[in-house]
Amino acid sequence: MNVGPRRLILLAGFVPTLAVVALSLYRPAALTRFEWRVYDMLVRAASPRAPGGHVVIVDVDERSLTTIGQWPWRRDLVAALIEQLRDLGAAVVALDIVFAEEDRYADAGPNPDLALEETLRAGRVVLGYAVTFDHPGEVARKCVHQPLGLAIVGREDEPATDPFFRATGTVCNLPGLAQAAGVSGFLNAAPDTDGIVRRVPLVVELEGRMYPALALAAVATATHTQSVALRVANANAATLMVSSTDKEGAARPHHGSINVPLDGKSNLLLRYRGEKRTFPYVSAVDVLDARVDPVTFRDKIVFVGTSALGTREVVSTPLDTLFTGVEVHATVADNLLQRDFLRRPEHAVLLEVLAVLTLGAIITLAAAQFGAGWGAGGVVACLMVVWTGAIALLSRYGLLLSPLYPTLGLTSALAFVISTEAVLERVRADRAGRDKAVTQRVMVQALLSLVEIRDAETGRHSRRTQQYARVLARELSTRPGYTEYLTPERIELIATLAPLHDIGKVGVPDRLLNKPGMLTAEELIEMRKHPVHGRDVILKTEQEVGVRDDLTLAVAKDIVYTHHEKWDGSGYPQGLRGNDIPIAGRLMALVDVYDAAHSRRVYQRPMEHGDVVSMIVNGRGTHFDPAVVDAFVNVAPVLQRLSEHPDVQ
């Protein structure tokens, strides 16, 4: 079945588009890293939003350690830091610190752990701990954690899902400290497999109970959260619904409720506020020494962490490679308080698939209708729209629609269309070349037939020279100075046109063409006009047809007009010398002499092959180009066989 070029181009565009649609639906793991890279590019290109001013970080930095001493500090000193923050009006103090072992100074006087317990009982402090996933089924040592009263709501038309991570154990605080604090949250913010932290879990399951992240616990404490529910939309999306009350206990459905968009594992996609130290940092030693503005911590959520070398946890984010762990928690809290989340729409995959289909169809139709150039321009325009649109949605609304698959669809469709057009163009060029070759053969045959009508022997001579010219040209093409000109295509062209070298004889009177004896001087002058007659025929054809700079006709003119020129300049009709004679004319001069001397003519008997070779060798550097003679000597046996068996190639 024949398929038209336009249909082939349409097929070439739609097939890769549908392949990318399949990739977009199934999301192969091999493309996950590319999705992350695209996400990072969008985050870096989007306009960041400043922190809301409700979160402060107290930093155990290098200056604090230099002033107070090595880390970890005595627990009663940590208690003093907490009391000072509460006195300065902090709404909540969240500790990015785990007190897993007894204070090392417990046996050297009053127990510092008891002092810390006493401080924690005063409230408004959230302890941090770590959950583990390494050993399923392992029984953790006795820990005190405060679970989250979480209701899970699933859609009836969705299959049962597991919308959170299941922990196997914890690295927890001393039971007395955890009991005294009454509120705690896990610290885990595991990076993706490429080492970059883009999301953090807000809830995990441990031994059948749900537990909050440190930042969620801190925000819940600060906003007096009363209820938390997890609504599962599908396998890739969920929403954490947090309802709060004011200090008097009145419900605040509009201002107090937070709907937090999560992924299928209860991860929050972080909306980073910038590079490291975007949030206000206050040195712990300045807090202890009361060298801070009293309003710095008023009604703020304060995260206490460490950035001193050797004590800090450093992670990579899309915006910074040296981001402190405590600032990750601060970012989560600020996202919750400002409610400007990054989120994937519930039907994001469907929207991306529709984008791939729509844009792929537009580009394919444009390329099929107007050509690959318009298709390429359309792809550039579509890519600009897709990427700028994705950046704008992320900046303004926090919506994440990945341009990865539309980009893959557009570029692959264009690549296939261009490749198909190139193949079709090559097929058209090959067909045109074959048609041109056929036309040339028809033209040569027609002109040759015209010569044969006038002189049958001249026609047969012309046909033999075609084979001789091909063999000699191939041999000559291996010599320095001739390789560039004598390409395979040009060799074939010279061989095809060789029979036309005597076409000008149609202008010579019959009495001269068929004269059995030697020509007189006047007759010889008339006979020597045939190269000019042949050239004039071709020139007139060019003028009438309106052809310019045609290679075929140029080579034909060289053969017809210069095949009687001699290397030493004694030839005719122009008396050209040496390299001024076109290569095609030099080749034809030797071939013409060889066949004329070796074949029976009306005016002479044929010479023996060896005598002809000797005659041509003697003409080296006078009649013939020396390089052409040297090539002729190498192929002379081949020419002899061809002269005896002209049908053998």
Phi and psi in degrees as a GROMACS rama.xvg file:
@    title "Ramachandran Plot"
@    xaxis  label "Phi"
@    yaxis  label "Psi"
@TYPE xy
-83.8673  131.75  ASN-2
-113.593  127.007  VAL-3
-65.6185  157.885  GLY-4
-56.6744  -40.3906  PRO-5
-64.6958  -39.6659  ARG-6
-67.2814  -36.1594  ARG-7
-63.0328  -41.5802  LEU-8
-65.4491  -42.0373  ILE-9
-60.8139  -43.2572  LEU-10
-63.5764  -41.1528  LEU-11
-63.7233  -29.2793  ALA-12
-83.9274  -38.2064  GLY-13
-77.6086  -32.5679  PHE-14
-61.6592  -52.7748  VAL-15
-65.3429  -30.4558  PRO-16
-62.3002  -44.7128  THR-17
-67.3348  -34.0537  LEU-18
-63.6964  -41.854  ALA-19
-68.8284  -33.7259  VAL-20
-58.8283  -43.9712  VAL-21
-62.0994  -42.4993  ALA-22
-62.0996  -40.8435  LEU-23
-64.3218  -33.64  SER-24
-75.3402  -41.5492  LEU-25
-93.762  -15.8097  TYR-26
47.1257  68.5611  ARG-27
-62.6092  146.391  PRO-28
-60.2934  -28.0956  ALA-29
-62.8998  -22.6947  ALA-30
-99.0105  1.55307  LEU-31
-60.5113  -44.2699  THR-32
-62.2815  -36.2322  ARG-33
-66.0011  -37.4956  PHE-34
-62.6381  -41.785  GLU-35
-63.0378  -43.1351  TRP-36
-62.5451  -41.1895  ARG-37
-64.6839  -41.8985  VAL-38
-59.9593  -44.6157  TYR-39
-61.6237  -39.7929  ASP-40
-62.8051  -41.5269  MET-41
-64.105  -42.9839  LEU-42
-63.2443  -41.525  VAL-43
-69.3416  -31.1212  ARG-44
-81.9349  -25.4948  ALA-45
-71.9477  153.937  ALA-46
-77.2922  118.735  SER-47
-72.0497  152.887  PRO-48
-103.361  141.406  ARG-49
-72.2041  154.746  ALA-50
-58.3092  152.823  PRO-51
-78.8392  -4.81063  GLY-52
85.1986  12.3039  GLY-53
-109.359  3.86468  HIS-54
-130.124  133.961  VAL-55
-131.046  146.994  VAL-56
-112.513  126.013  ILE-57
-97.6997  122.16  VAL-58
-111.382  122.684  ASP-59
-81.9044  88.0969  VAL-60
-99.5439  -173.542  ASP-61
-60.4995  -40.2914  GLU-62
-65.4958  -36.0139  ARG-63
-65.5311  -42.7125  SER-64
-68.1151  -37.021  LEU-65
-63.915  -37.4636  THR-66
-80.9074  -43.5188  THR-67
-98.4927  -36.6885  ILE-68
131.372  176.161  GLY-69
-64.4155  157.741  GLN-70
-94.5367  143.872  TRP-71
-81.115  147.995  PRO-72
-77.8615  165.481  TRP-73
-60.7821  143.759  ARG-74
-64.4099  -30.1626  ARG-75
-69.5508  -26.8877  ASP-76
-71.5538  -39.4062  LEU-77
-62.6206  -39.5776  VAL-78
-61.058  -40.692  ALA-79
-63.8189  -38.1672  ALA-80
-63.0113  -42.1682  LEU-81
-65.5588  -44.7308  ILE-82
-61.3964  -39.8066  GLU-83
-63.9602  -40.6231  GLN-84
-65.5619  -40.1437  LEU-85
-65.7003  -39.4918  ARG-86
-64.1947  -28.9966  ASP-87
-83.6821  3.61445  LEU-88
97.3383  14.2291  GLY-89
-61.2101  133.762  ALA-90
-70.4125  -42.8512  ALA-91
-147.781  142.874  VAL-92
-114.394  116.202  VAL-93
-108.404  126.44  ALA-94
-100.523  116.783  LEU-95
-86.1443  52.8271  ASP-96
-142.958  141.354  ILE-97
-114.503  126.306  VAL-98
-100.848  75.5765  PHE-99
-83.3883  -20.1332  ALA-100
-127.689  162.419  GLU-101
-65.3071  150.283  GLU-102
-58.4569  137.71  ASP-103
-68.3031  -13.551  ARG-104
-99.5079  13.8941  TYR-105
-62.8008  -29.3751  ALA-106
-95.4217  5.5557  ASP-107
-114.012  48.8581  ALA-108
121.375  -155.295  GLY-109
-56.7202  137.528  PRO-110
-71.253  115.497  ASN-111
-62.4241  -27.362  PRO-112
-64.4622  -35.5152  ASP-113
-67.3256  -36.5649  LEU-114
-64.467  -39.5895  ALA-115
-68.6329  -38.2708  LEU-116
-59.3802  -43.6916  GLU-117
-61.6924  -40.4423  GLU-118
-67.0505  -40.7115  THR-119
-65.0725  -32.4877  LEU-120
-63.8594  -20.6803  ARG-121
-72.5517  -9.71718  ALA-122
89.6977  178.246  GLY-123
62.7069  30.119  ARG-124
-129.396  135.138  VAL-125
-117.745  122.558  VAL-126
-88.3551  152.183  LEU-127
-107.995  149.445  GLY-128
-146.922  170.272  TYR-129
-115.901  139.486  ALA-130
-98.7847  152.01  VAL-131
-121.558  155.917  THR-132
-132.174  14.3084  PHE-133
-78.9339  -38.6989  ASP-134
-125.639  87.8852  HIS-135
-56.5926  136.007  PRO-136
88.3218  -10.4708  GLY-137
-70.8438  137.571  GLU-138
-88.0709  116.695  VAL-139
-73.0266  155.864  ALA-140
-66.3865  159.811  ARG-141
-61.1086  119.71  LYS-142
-127.559  154.56  CYS-143
-110.327  113.687  VAL-144
-127.082  156.481  HIS-145
-105.975  105.952  GLN-146
-69.4674  164.638  PRO-147
-101.9  127.153  LEU-148
-73.4576  90.1344  GLY-149
-113.791  123.946  LEU-150
-95.3289  133.566  ALA-151
-107.217  122.297  ILE-152
-116.25  118.969  VAL-153
-112.042  149.198  GLY-154
-71.33  141.303  ARG-155
-66.1315  -29.7474  GLU-156
-88.4947  4.78115  ASP-157
-101.321  143.66  GLU-158
-68.5088  162.94  PRO-159
-60.3071  133.902  ALA-160
-125.587  168.942  THR-161
-120.824  81.8078  ASP-162
-83.9148  32.8015  PRO-163
-163.087  164.954  PHE-164
-82.7331  147.125  PHE-165
-108.429  113.073  ARG-166
-81.6981  157.878  ALA-167
-109.84  -15.879  THR-168
-171.593  -174.362  GLY-169
-143.949  157.154  THR-170
-107.066  102.928  VAL-171
-113.278  173.065  CYS-172
-80.3803  164.721  ASN-173
-56.547  136.004  LEU-174
-52.2015  -39.9545  PRO-175
-63.9211  -39.2968  GLY-176
-68.3984  -44.5209  LEU-177
-63.3745  -39.8319  ALA-178
-65.0219  -38.9153  GLN-179
-69.464  -38.8725  ALA-180
-68.9591  -43.8303  ALA-181
79.9874  -12.504  GLY-182
-138.863  136.808  VAL-183
-153.093  163.86  SER-184
-153.355  151.068  GLY-185
-80.1991  153.742  PHE-186
-97.2092  -7.70031  LEU-187
-60.641  132.614  ASN-188
-144.107  66.8901  ALA-189
-64.3824  134.024  ALA-190
-74.1619  164.132  PRO-191
-68.7237  173.696  ASP-192
-64.7952  -15.3406  THR-193
-91.6138  6.96842  ASP-194
87.962  7.80512  GLY-195
-108.99  133.094  ILE-196
-88.0105  110.811  VAL-197
-113.756  -19.4608  ARG-198
-149.885  156.751  ARG-199
-135.048  144.552  VAL-200
-73.8536  138.461  PRO-201
-94.8418  -23.9843  LEU-202
-141.042  147.914  VAL-203
-135.171  161.952  VAL-204
-107.233  134.872  GLU-205
-140.265  118.897  LEU-206
52.0775  41.9795  GLU-207
84.3875  -0.359562  GLY-208
-118.902  154.797  ARG-209
-101.103  139.362  MET-210
-129.696  144.09  TYR-211
-91.0046  159.793  PRO-212
-72.787  160.305  ALA-213
-56.39  -46.7491  LEU-214
-65.1971  -39.5254  ALA-215
-64.9208  -41.7756  LEU-216
-63.8542  -38.3086  ALA-217
-66.9304  -44.9614  ALA-218
-66.8517  -40.2726  VAL-219
-61.0805  -39.3835  ALA-220
-67.5424  -43.2029  THR-221
-68.5507  -32.065  ALA-222
-101.274  7.38839  THR-223
56.1944  51.865  HIS-224
-62.4474  135.303  THR-225
-106.069  -32.8987  GLN-226
-149.221  147.884  SER-227
-135.7  133.965  VAL-228
-137.438  147.151  ALA-229
-113.758  112.947  LEU-230
-98.3123  120.737  ARG-231
-91.2663  116.78  VAL-232
-84.169  -49.2188  ALA-233
-160.772  -169.101  ASN-234
-67.009  -14.5244  ALA-235
-115.541  -4.20501  ASN-236
-146.869  142.596  ALA-237
-148.888  167.277  ALA-238
-133.731  129.155  THR-239
-95.2523  117.439  LEU-240
-103.937  115.98  MET-241
-114.965  123.049  VAL-242
-112.875  133.031  SER-243
-124.088  167.686  SER-244
-129.054  162.72  THR-245
-82.5528  -177.007  ASP-246
-64.2804  -24.6343  LYS-247
-87.1564  -3.82336  GLU-248
94.4239  3.27532  GLY-249
-77.936  136.984  ALA-250
-69.8156  144.776  ALA-251
-126.763  80.9341  ARG-252
-63.7426  -28.7603  PRO-253
-92.1803  -51.7713  HIS-254
-86.3611  -23.5987  HIS-255
-95.5096  -15.0156  GLY-256
-91.5824  137.347  SER-257
-126.199  126.96  ILE-258
-106.549  107.762  ASN-259
-99.6152  116.952  VAL-260
-74.8458  128.057  PRO-261
-125.406  165.725  LEU-262
-88.6424  -168.793  ASP-263
-69.5572  -6.54946  GLY-264
-120.651  25.2471  LYS-265
62.3033  31.6555  SER-266
-92.0362  138.204  ASN-267
-93.4183  127.265  LEU-268
-77.3767  116.738  LEU-269
-74.4116  134.945  LEU-270
-102.855  90.1861  ARG-271
-65.6209  144.609  TYR-272
-87.6145  -7.23983  ARG-273
153.436  -160.143  GLY-274
-75.8412  -175.666  GLU-275
-59.3654  152.545  LYS-276
62.8359  34.2545  ARG-277
-74.1954  -34.2128  THR-278
-80.5349  156.568  PHE-279
-67.157  129.075  PRO-280
-108.513  135.545  TYR-281
-126.691  130.6  VAL-282
-67.7537  136.544  SER-283
-59.5374  -35.7483  ALA-284
-66.5534  -31.2476  VAL-285
-69.2521  -34.3208  ASP-286
-66.643  -46.6241  VAL-287
-63.7176  -33.9319  LEU-288
-91.0879  7.5041  ASP-289
56.8729  42.5625  ALA-290
-107.945  41.1051  ARG-291
-129.044  156.78  VAL-292
-66.6415  130.261  ASP-293
-57.8357  -24.36  PRO-294
-87.1507  -3.23278  VAL-295
-59.5919  -38.5101  THR-296
-109.909  2.5741  PHE-297
-64.3497  122.621  ARG-298
58.5339  26.0116  ASP-299
-105.027  153.984  LYS-300
-87.3034  122.878  ILE-301
-111.18  123.208  VAL-302
-102.285  127.996  PHE-303
-104.92  122.301  VAL-304
-148.328  -174.782  GLY-305
-124.578  137.645  THR-306
-122.792  0.427038  SER-307
-65.5647  145.053  ALA-308
-59.0432  130.905  LEU-309
93.1596  -12.3694  GLY-310
-120.077  -16.5754  THR-311
-88.052  156.071  ARG-312
-104.003  123.559  GLU-313
-115.897  133.966  VAL-314
-128.134  164.367  VAL-315
-101.477  139.865  SER-316
-125.185  170.36  THR-317
-60.9384  -18.8938  PRO-318
-106.956  -14.589  LEU-319
-158.481  142.576  ASP-320
-95.0649  -6.97838  THR-321
-128.57  66.8634  LEU-322
-102.099  128.095  PHE-323
-75.1735  146.353  THR-324
-60.0781  -36.8249  GLY-325
-65.7039  -29.4766  VAL-326
-74.8014  -22.6284  GLU-327
-63.1381  -46.6755  VAL-328
-62.4971  -39.2706  HIS-329
-63.0932  -37.3625  ALA-330
-65.711  -43.2477  THR-331
-59.0617  -47.2666  VAL-332
-61.9501  -41.6237  ALA-333
-67.0507  -38.1242  ASP-334
-59.2652  -44.227  ASN-335
-65.3522  -40.2018  LEU-336
-73.3391  -39.4097  LEU-337
-83.7719  -19.1814  GLN-338
60.0306  29.9215  ARG-339
-107.088  64.5482  ASP-340
-75.3721  154.527  PHE-341
-87.9713  136.251  LEU-342
-151.505  146.653  ARG-343
-87.6784  126.119  ARG-344
-56.2371  151.687  PRO-345
-56.7022  -34.3084  GLU-346
-111.497  37.9818  HIS-347
-60.4206  -42.2228  ALA-348
-62.5339  -42.8454  VAL-349
-62.2653  -41.4439  LEU-350
-64.3342  -40.216  LEU-351
-68.2541  -37.0792  GLU-352
-63.5001  -43.6484  VAL-353
-62.7765  -37.6389  LEU-354
-63.876  -42.753  ALA-355
-60.9016  -47.7498  VAL-356
-63.6488  -47.246  LEU-357
-64.6163  -50.0931  THR-358
-67.6917  -39.3679  LEU-359
-61.1913  -41.3105  GLY-360
-66.1402  -41.5997  ALA-361
-61.0372  -48.1512  ILE-362
-66.6647  -41.1828  ILE-363
-63.7028  -45.2804  THR-364
-65.4354  -39.7426  LEU-365
-63.9847  -43.0243  ALA-366
-66.5953  -39.7773  ALA-367
-68.2809  -33.435  ALA-368
-85.0078  -41.8082  GLN-369
-115.711  -7.13259  PHE-370
107.183  166.148  GLY-371
-65.064  -30.5581  ALA-372
-60.3402  -47.5033  GLY-373
-64.8945  -36.6009  TRP-374
-61.8386  -42.5242  GLY-375
-64.1975  -42.1902  ALA-376
-62.4781  -39.533  GLY-377
-64.0459  -38.6585  GLY-378
-62.5218  -44.4297  VAL-379
-60.0258  -45.4325  VAL-380
-63.3044  -44.4054  ALA-381
-64.466  -40.6961  CYS-382
-63.0317  -39.671  LEU-383
-62.7137  -43.2114  MET-384
-64.2743  -44.9756  VAL-385
-62.6024  -48.7782  VAL-386
-72.2162  -45.2716  TRP-387
-65.4873  -35.6961  THR-388
-64.7384  -42.291  GLY-389
-64.0667  -40.9533  ALA-390
-65.7444  -42.2275  ILE-391
-64.3034  -43.0868  ALA-392
-61.9739  -40.226  LEU-393
-69.2092  -41.7127  LEU-394
-68.5354  -45.4439  SER-395
-87.5359  -41.1103  ARG-396
-117.133  -4.97215  TYR-397
71.7912  17.2927  GLY-398
-88.9087  131.179  LEU-399
-107.365  106.431  LEU-400
-120.305  116.818  LEU-401
-75.6664  131.56  SER-402
-84.383  4.11598  PRO-403
-59.8051  -54.9257  LEU-404
-70.8014  -39.6616  TYR-405
-58.6949  -37.0905  PRO-406
-65.4771  -44.7133  THR-407
-61.619  -42.1744  LEU-408
-63.6291  -45.0499  GLY-409
-64.5731  -49.4886  LEU-410
-67.9941  -39.3108  THR-411
-69.299  -39.796  SER-412
-61.7016  -44.7106  ALA-413
-63.7546  -42.4894  LEU-414
-61.6753  -42.6422  ALA-415
-68.5599  -38.5432  PHE-416
-65.0474  -45.277  VAL-417
-63.2066  -42.6198  ILE-418
-62.1185  -42.5545  SER-419
-65.0242  -42.78  THR-420
-63.3632  -37.535  GLU-421
-63.7016  -42.3571  ALA-422
-64.7688  -44.8685  VAL-423
-62.4085  -39.8566  LEU-424
-65.0452  -39.2323  GLU-425
-64.5012  -39.9374  ARG-426
-62.8333  -43.5308  VAL-427
-63.179  -40.6791  ARG-428
-65.1323  -41.7436  ALA-429
-63.3899  -41.2541  ASP-430
-65.4483  -41.0249  ARG-431
-64.1468  -38.8165  ALA-432
-63.5334  -42.8905  GLY-433
-64.7654  -41.0387  ARG-434
-62.849  -39.7702  ASP-435
-65.3399  -41.537  LYS-436
-63.219  -40.805  ALA-437
-63.521  -42.6655  VAL-438
-61.2097  -41.0526  THR-439
-62.2319  -44.9746  GLN-440
-62.8814  -40.8598  ARG-441
-62.5593  -42.4529  VAL-442
-63.6933  -46.5076  MET-443
-62.3978  -43.7339  VAL-444
-63.9684  -40.0628  GLN-445
-64.4579  -45.3526  ALA-446
-67.2633  -39.0529  LEU-447
-64.5908  -38.7745  LEU-448
-62.8553  -35.7232  SER-449
-62.4087  -40.5773  LEU-450
-65.7273  -42.0325  VAL-451
-63.7448  -30.5367  GLU-452
-62.3166  -37.5859  ILE-453
-79.6601  -40.0556  ARG-454
-153.246  104.01  ASP-455
-61.2649  -39.0362  ALA-456
-65.7439  -38.7306  GLU-457
-62.0622  -38.8328  THR-458
-63.5282  -44.9707  GLY-459
-64.9596  -39.3791  ARG-460
-59.2035  -43.1016  HIS-461
-62.941  -39.8133  SER-462
-65.7263  -40.6522  ARG-463
-64.8589  -37.8475  ARG-464
-63.1415  -23.5849  THR-465
-62.2577  -45.4753  GLN-466
-69.3282  -42.5578  GLN-467
-62.0722  -42.5052  TYR-468
-62.5055  -39.3336  ALA-469
-63.9154  -47.1899  ARG-470
-64.5545  -45.8215  VAL-471
-66.9056  -40.0299  LEU-472
-64.8238  -39.8555  ALA-473
-61.7775  -41.8396  ARG-474
-67.3393  -42.0898  GLU-475
-66.5679  -27.5136  LEU-476
-66.2991  -14.5638  SER-477
-86.7137  -4.79699  THR-478
-91.4782  143.116  ARG-479
-56.1764  139.593  PRO-480
90.6328  -10.6102  GLY-481
-119.783  -16.0966  TYR-482
-61.0032  -43.1544  THR-483
-65.7799  -38.7114  GLU-484
-77.8358  -44.2548  TYR-485
-87.7427  68.5054  LEU-486
-73.7452  161.858  THR-487
-54.1732  -38.4264  PRO-488
-66.9652  -42.2376  GLU-489
-71.9781  -34.3214  ARG-490
-59.2155  -45.2883  ILE-491
-65.9056  -36.5529  GLU-492
-65.2177  -43.7065  LEU-493
-61.5141  -44.0079  ILE-494
-63.0279  -39.6205  ALA-495
-64.7421  -37.9954  THR-496
-90.6023  -9.89792  LEU-497
-54.4367  -39.3814  ALA-498
-61.4228  -14.5667  PRO-499
-85.1693  -0.0727985  LEU-500
-61.5757  -27.0073  HIS-501
-106.062  20.2728  ASP-502
-59.3177  -26.748  ILE-503
-67.1799  -13.0578  GLY-504
-68.8769  -10.666  LYS-505
-64.7985  -18.4873  VAL-506
-93.9465  2.32556  GLY-507
-95.7157  135.447  VAL-508
-59.8711  149.023  PRO-509
-59.4194  -35.1937  ASP-510
-62.6542  -25.8314  ARG-511
-87.2295  -41.3977  LEU-512
-62.3284  -38.4744  LEU-513
-103.494  11.0544  ASN-514
-68.1655  127.172  LYS-515
-76.0007  -21.9952  PRO-516
-106.292  -169.708  GLY-517
-69.7281  148.514  MET-518
-83.6961  148.063  LEU-519
-75.3713  172.648  THR-520
-61.1999  -43.1974  ALA-521
-65.4213  -40.8182  GLU-522
-66.0991  -36.9983  GLU-523
-63.6616  -40.1775  LEU-524
-61.0958  -41.8791  ILE-525
-65.353  -42.1659  GLU-526
-63.51  -35.9903  MET-527
-74.0899  0.621038  ARG-528
-82.4124  -8.10739  LYS-529
-64.6238  -32.0383  HIS-530
-61.7403  -36.5023  PRO-531
-69.3078  -41.5739  VAL-532
-58.4818  -44.8163  HIS-533
-63.3957  -43.3067  GLY-534
-62.9428  -41.3954  ARG-535
-63.5471  -34.3838  ASP-536
-61.13  -44.8944  VAL-537
-68.9685  -41.9095  ILE-538
-61.3865  -41.3885  LEU-539
-65.0175  -37.5089  LYS-540
-63.484  -43.0883  THR-541
-59.5563  -44.762  GLU-542
-66.0028  -42.225  GLN-543
-70.8327  -36.6517  GLU-544
-83.0011  -23.0826  VAL-545
81.5382  30.3033  GLY-546
-93.4266  136.736  VAL-547
-131.984  143.783  ARG-548
56.1331  38.7138  ASP-549
-87.3026  125.717  ASP-550
-62.1454  -41.9773  LEU-551
-60.1361  -48.3972  THR-552
-68.7256  -33.0103  LEU-553
-64.1576  -45.1639  ALA-554
-65.8734  -39.3515  VAL-555
-60.1977  -42.5364  ALA-556
-64.4678  -40.043  LYS-557
-60.3304  -44.3224  ASP-558
-65.9994  -48.5694  ILE-559
-67.4606  -41.8354  VAL-560
-89.1365  -21.6343  TYR-561
-121.354  9.46375  THR-562
-76.33  -5.32094  HIS-563
-109.253  9.15816  HIS-564
-76.6577  151.417  GLU-565
-119.588  151.785  LYS-566
-57.9374  -33.9688  TRP-567
-89.5462  4.48482  ASP-568
88.8617  6.64112  GLY-569
-93.3034  7.812  SER-570
-87.1336  -169.56  GLY-571
-141.223  160.947  TYR-572
-91.6193  -9.38017  PRO-573
-103.781  -15.2892  GLN-574
69.2853  35.6012  GLY-575
-66.4282  153.225  LEU-576
-128  140.48  ARG-577
54.4397  -131.833  GLY-578
-70.672  -6.40968  ASN-579
-69.3564  -19.7446  ASP-580
-79.1578  127.062  ILE-581
-56.1882  147.636  PRO-582
-59.3434  -40.4687  ILE-583
-60.6523  -38.1307  ALA-584
-68.138  -37.8641  GLY-585
-64.2238  -43.2275  ARG-586
-61.1209  -47.2757  LEU-587
-66.7414  -31.6896  MET-588
-60.0515  -44.6698  ALA-589
-72.1752  -43.5384  LEU-590
-60.8804  -41.3351  VAL-591
-62.437  -45.2212  ASP-592
-66.2798  -43.0341  VAL-593
-59.0874  -48.8721  TYR-594
-70.9261  -37.7493  ASP-595
-64.193  -38.1719  ALA-596
-77.9921  -30.0114  ALA-597
-92.8693  -5.69839  HIS-598
-113.542  155.901  SER-599
-74.6686  129.693  ARG-600
-124.616  163.751  ARG-601
-66.0717  -22.3057  VAL-602
-108.159  -0.131737  TYR-603
-160.203  159.573  GLN-604
-84.745  153.873  ARG-605
-71.2932  146.97  PRO-606
-91.6599  155.731  MET-607
-66.4452  151.819  GLU-608
-56.8581  -45.6991  HIS-609
-61.8731  -38.4671  GLY-610
-66.9751  -36.4218  ASP-611
-65.3971  -42.475  VAL-612
-60.9643  -45.1893  VAL-613
-61.2094  -42.9227  SER-614
-60.9437  -43.0131  MET-615
-68.3362  -41.0816  ILE-616
-61.5716  -38.7145  VAL-617
-65.5784  -24.6598  ASN-618
-87.6758  6.9119  GLY-619
-64.3334  122.211  ARG-620
87.4975  -10.1721  GLY-621
-113.159  -66.7555  THR-622
-80.5643  -41.05  HIS-623
-117.982  154.428  PHE-624
-60.8181  125.8  ASP-625
-55.5505  -40.1255  PRO-626
-65.7235  -35.8674  ALA-627
-68.87  -38.0669  VAL-628
-64.6349  -43.5001  VAL-629
-61.3049  -41.4759  ASP-630
-65.2521  -38.7819  ALA-631
-61.6871  -42.7619  PHE-632
-58.0399  -38.4656  VAL-633
-68.2225  -31.986  ASN-634
-108.493  6.42204  VAL-635
-54.6976  -42.6399  ALA-636
-59.9454  -34.867  PRO-637
-66.9964  -41.8052  VAL-638
-64.5792  -34.8507  LEU-639
-63.2592  -44.1032  GLN-640
-63.8613  -39.0978  ARG-641
-65.7955  -37.1366  LEU-642
-67.3802  -32.1298  SER-643
-83.0819  -31.9954  GLU-644
-130.644  77.4371  HIS-645
-61.2346  -18.1272  PRO-646
-83.7121  -7.09017  ASP-647
-92.677  123.788  VAL-648
